[in-house]
């Protein structure tokens, strides 16, 4: 949980997929200024910035990452 948002993490498989904890302040900043904006999240990993933007009222978010396993978790994070 982070600022009222829930995130799914996968920490026990061969490929560890979580959140970059040092990016917490940046996700908070995105959440705070996203209202009404369209957000493009490149190298999105598990979608943390996109989720934060959506929670902050973004009009739309697009997340792009080449890692399919991360995209699966990003979709789950939006559901949460």
C-alpha positions as CSV (number, residue, x, y, z in Angstrom):
1,X,0.0,0.0,0.0
2,X,1.1,3.5,-0.8
3,X,-0.9,6.7,-0.3
4,X,-4.1,4.6,-0.3
5,X,-3.2,2.7,-3.5
6,X,-2.7,-1.1,-3.5
7,X,0.0,-2.8,-5.6
8,X,0.6,-6.4,-6.4
9,X,4.2,-7.6,-6.2
10,X,5.9,-10.8,-7.3
11,X,8.9,-11.3,-5.1
12,X,9.3,-15.1,-5.0
13,X,9.7,-16.3,-8.6
14,X,12.7,-16.4,-10.8
15,X,12.0,-12.9,-11.9
16,X,11.4,-10.5,-9.1
17,X,8.8,-7.8,-10.0
18,X,7.9,-5.1,-7.4
19,X,8.0,-1.4,-7.0
20,X,11.1,0.9,-6.9
21,X,10.8,2.2,-3.4
22,X,13.0,5.2,-4.1
23,X,10.4,6.4,-6.6
24,X,7.7,7.0,-3.9
25,X,8.2,10.8,-3.9
26,X,8.0,10.9,-7.7
27,X,4.8,8.8,-7.8
28,X,3.3,11.1,-5.2
29,X,4.2,14.1,-7.4
30,X,2.6,12.5,-10.5
31,X,-0.5,11.7,-8.5
32,X,-0.6,15.3,-7.3
33,X,-0.4,16.9,-10.8
34,X,-2.2,14.4,-13.0
35,X,-5.7,15.8,-12.8
36,X,-7.2,16.1,-16.3
37,X,-4.0,15.2,-18.1
38,X,-3.0,12.4,-20.5
39,X,-0.1,10.4,-19.1
40,X,2.4,8.3,-21.1
41,X,4.4,6.0,-18.8
42,X,7.4,4.6,-20.8
43,X,9.5,1.8,-19.4
44,X,6.5,1.4,-17.1
45,X,7.5,-1.8,-15.3
46,X,4.5,-2.6,-13.1
47,X,2.6,0.6,-13.9
48,X,3.2,2.4,-10.6
49,X,3.4,5.9,-12.2
50,X,0.3,5.2,-14.4
51,X,-1.7,3.9,-11.4
52,X,-0.7,7.0,-9.4
53,X,-1.7,9.3,-12.3
54,X,-5.1,7.5,-12.6
55,X,-5.7,7.9,-8.9
56,X,-4.8,11.6,-9.3
57,X,-7.5,12.1,-11.9
58,X,-5.6,11.6,-15.1
59,X,-7.9,11.7,-18.2
60,X,-6.0,8.7,-19.6
61,X,-2.9,6.7,-19.0
62,X,-0.8,4.6,-21.4
63,X,1.9,2.3,-20.0
64,X,4.6,0.8,-22.2
65,X,7.1,-1.9,-21.3
66,X,8.8,-4.7,-23.2
67,X,8.6,-7.1,-20.3
68,X,5.3,-9.0,-20.6
69,X,5.5,-10.3,-17.0
70,X,5.6,-6.7,-15.8
71,X,2.6,-5.8,-18.0
72,X,0.6,-8.5,-16.4
73,X,1.2,-7.2,-13.0
74,X,0.6,-3.6,-14.2
75,X,-2.9,-4.6,-15.3
76,X,-3.5,-6.2,-11.9
77,X,-2.3,-3.0,-10.2
78,X,-4.9,-1.0,-12.1
79,X,-7.6,-3.5,-11.0
80,X,-6.5,-3.1,-7.4
